[in-house]
Amino acid sequence: MTRRGKGRWAVGALGALAVASCGRQPLVARALAARGDRLASLVRRAEVDVEAPGITPGPWQWRTVFLAPDRWAVTIATLRELDHHVFDGHSARTFIGDRVITDDPSPTAPMRTQARFMAVVLLEAFGWPGVRTAPLAPGERPPGTADGLAVTLADGARYRLGLDERGRVVWAAGPIRLPPLVEGDLEVRYDDFRRVDGVELPFVATYSAGGRRLARERTVAACPNDPRVVAATFDTPALLPDCRNP
């Protein structure tokens, strides 16, 4: 994998230490240092074992594209055409192929809530206006975590992050809309961390809600800080880039 845009985005642990020196909470600085370079964007391809009730079980394939602060897209491979779900920062749209099926600009649009969840988990929401962070009480995080962070957005939405002894995010929980599966808190366990172009990324994620496992996701390829990912990328599915191992 090439180091796309490396000079542009490389802040790494030194950048996290600089953030800490400017008054960041120590746990936030630890998490940023453990992640490594800034994560301005991320393209991933993944294989997913779906177990959720009411959804076709078995192996799925999808691609996700994230751009800070909160743009988000998911492309799901189907037997016929690709299904694209895109939040461009203003409106959430669903496409079948290149045809727009729905357009939802509401503040509760499912894709908007998913974009916020990912921005928190990827640690790119810390700089948003009005965001507050605080240590998470031990009783609010699961076994196997060394520390935890509560992240509260300006509108009051609260997310919980569990950190391992190195400061990596190994567990997350918070509000999300994934109709018809989740209308409340989603929990994610992260594992199999690998360093890709200076960024520490989990390659396995296990999703659950209400005590029931929904899916296990295995990343096939990850491209952090891909210069092809810009705001205009989310205008149409044709512009969403793919990520493949070299």
C-alpha positions in Angstrom: 0.0 0.0 0.0 1.4 3.4 -0.9 1.8 6.2 1.7 -0.7 8.5 0.1 -0.5 12.1 1.3 1.9 11.1 4.1 3.5 14.4 4.5 0.2 16.2 4.6 -1.3 14.2 7.4 1.6 12.9 9.5 1.2 14.2 13.1 1.7 10.9 14.9 2.5 10.6 18.5 4.4 14.0 18.5 1.2 15.7 17.4 -0.8 14.0 20.1 1.8 15.2 22.7 1.4 18.7 21.3 -2.3 18.4 21.7 -1.9 17.3 25.3 0.4 20.2 26.0 -2.4 22.6 24.9 -4.7 21.3 27.6 -6.3 18.1 26.3 -7.4 15.6 28.8 -4.7 13.0 29.4 -6.9 10.1 28.3 -7.7 11.9 25.0 -4.0 12.5 24.4 -3.3 8.8 25.1 -5.9 7.7 22.6 -4.7 10.0 19.9 -1.1 8.9 20.5 -2.1 5.2 20.3 -4.0 5.8 17.0 -0.9 7.4 15.5 -1.2 9.8 12.5 -4.3 12.0 12.1 -7.2 10.1 10.4 -8.7 12.7 8.1 -10.2 10.0 5.9 -10.5 6.3 5.7 -11.6 3.9 2.9 -12.2 0.3 3.9 -13.4 -2.9 2.2 -14.8 -5.6 4.5 -16.4 -9.0 4.6 -19.2 -9.2 7.2 -20.9 -12.2 8.8 -24.4 -11.0 9.5 -26.5 -12.6 12.3 -29.1 -9.9 12.8 -32.7 -10.9 13.0 -34.8 -9.9 10.1 -31.8 -9.5 7.8 -30.5 -12.0 5.3 -27.9 -13.9 7.3 -24.5 -15.0 6.0 -21.5 -13.3 4.3 -21.9 -9.7 3.1 -19.4 -7.5 1.4 -19.3 -3.7 1.8 -17.1 -0.7 1.4 -17.1 2.3 3.7 -15.7 5.8 3.2 -15.2 8.4 5.9 -14.1 12.0 5.7 -13.7 14.2 8.7 -15.6 15.9 10.2 -18.6 13.6 9.5 -19.1 12.6 5.9 -19.8 8.9 5.5 -20.8 6.4 2.8 -21.5 2.6 2.8 -21.7 0.6 -0.4 -23.2 -2.9 -0.1 -22.6 -5.5 -2.8 -25.8 -7.3 -3.8 -26.6 -9.9 -6.4 -27.8 -7.3 -8.8 -26.7 -3.7 -8.3 -24.6 -1.9 -5.7 -26.6 -0.2 -2.9 -25.0 3.1 -1.8 -25.9 5.0 1.4 -24.3 8.4 1.4 -24.2 11.3 3.9 -22.6 14.4 2.4 -22.6 16.5 5.6 -26.0 17.9 4.8 -28.3 15.2 3.5 -28.5 11.4 3.6 -29.2 9.7 0.3 -29.8 6.2 -0.8 -28.8 5.0 -4.3 -29.4 1.8 -6.2 -26.8 1.9 -8.8 -26.6 5.6 -9.8 -30.3 6.2 -9.1 -31.4 8.3 -6.1 -34.1 6.4 -4.1 -34.3 8.6 -1.0 -33.0 11.9 0.2 -33.2 12.7 3.9 -31.8 16.0 5.3 -33.3 15.6 8.7 -31.1 15.7 11.8 -32.2 12.1 12.7 -31.4 10.6 9.4 -29.8 7.1 10.0 -26.7 7.8 8.0 -26.1 11.1 9.9 -26.1 9.2 13.2 -23.8 6.6 11.7 -21.4 9.3 10.6 -21.3 10.8 14.1 -20.7 7.4 15.7 -17.7 6.8 13.3 -16.3 10.3 13.9 -16.3 9.6 17.7 -14.8 6.1 17.3 -12.1 7.3 14.9 -11.3 10.1 17.4 -12.0 12.9 14.9 -15.0 14.3 16.8 -12.8 15.6 19.7 -12.3 18.9 18.0 -16.0 19.6 17.2 -17.5 22.7 18.9 -19.1 22.0 22.2 -17.7 18.4 22.6 -17.0 17.4 26.2 -14.8 14.5 27.4 -14.5 12.9 30.8 -13.0 9.7 32.3 -15.5 6.8 32.1 -16.4 5.2 35.4 -15.2 1.6 35.7 -18.8 0.4 36.0 -19.6 1.9 32.6 -17.0 0.0 30.6 -16.8 -3.8 30.0 -14.1 -6.1 31.3 -10.9 -6.2 29.3 -10.6 -2.4 29.2 -8.0 -0.5 31.1 -9.6 3.0 30.9 -12.5 4.7 29.3 -13.7 8.0 27.9 -17.2 9.5 27.9 -17.7 11.8 24.8 -20.7 14.1 24.9 -21.5 16.1 21.8 -23.0 19.6 21.9 -26.6 18.3 21.5 -26.2 16.0 24.5 -25.6 12.7 22.6 -23.2 10.6 24.8 -20.8 7.9 23.6 -18.5 5.6 25.7 -15.1 4.5 24.6 -13.2 1.7 26.3 -9.4 1.8 25.9 -6.8 -0.9 26.4 -3.5 -0.4 28.3 -2.0 1.2 25.2 -4.8 3.7 24.8 -6.4 2.1 21.8 -10.2 2.1 21.4 -11.2 -1.6 21.8 -14.8 -1.0 22.7 -17.4 1.7 21.9 -21.1 2.3 22.6 -23.4 5.1 21.7 -26.7 6.2 20.0 -27.2 5.2 16.4 -30.1 4.5 14.0 -29.8 1.3 12.0 -33.4 0.6 11.1 -34.8 -2.0 11.5 -32.0 -3.3 13.7 -31.0 -0.6 16.2 -32.8 2.5 17.5 -30.6 3.2 20.5 -27.2 2.2 21.7 -24.9 0.1 19.5 -21.9 -1.7 21.0 -18.8 -2.5 19.1 -15.7 -4.6 20.1 -12.5 -4.0 18.2 -9.6 -6.4 17.7 -6.7 -7.4 15.4 -5.0 -4.0 15.3 -2.6 -3.3 12.5 -0.6 -0.2 11.6 -1.4 1.0 8.1 0.5 4.0 6.8 1.2 5.3 10.3 -2.4 4.7 11.7 -3.3 2.0 14.1 -6.5 0.4 12.9 -8.7 -2.5 14.1 -9.3 -5.1 11.4 -12.0 -7.0 13.3 -15.2 -5.4 14.7 -18.1 -7.2 16.4 -21.4 -5.4 16.6 -24.2 -6.0 19.1 -27.3 -4.3 20.5 -29.5 -5.2 23.4 -27.2 -8.1 24.3 -27.6 -9.7 20.8 -24.7 -10.0 18.4 -25.6 -8.5 15.0 -22.5 -8.9 12.8 -18.7 -9.6 12.8 -16.8 -7.5 10.3 -13.3 -8.3 8.9 -11.4 -5.6 7.1 -9.9 -6.8 3.9 -8.2 -3.6 2.9 -7.8 -0.2 4.6 -6.6 3.1 3.1 -6.2 5.9 5.6 -5.8 9.5 4.5 -6.5 8.7 0.8 -6.1 12.0 -1.1 -8.9 11.0 -3.4 -11.4 11.4 -0.5 -12.6 15.0 -0.6 -16.0 16.7 0.1 -17.0 16.3 -3.6 -16.5 12.6 -3.3 -19.8 12.3 -1.6 -21.8 14.0 -4.4 -22.3 10.8 -6.3 -21.5 7.1 -5.8 -19.3 7.1 -8.9 -16.7 9.3 -7.1 -16.4 7.0 -4.0 -12.9 5.4 -4.3 -12.1 1.7 -3.6 -9.3 0.4 -1.5 -7.3 -2.7 -2.4 -4.1 -4.3 -1.1 -1.1 -3.9 -3.3 
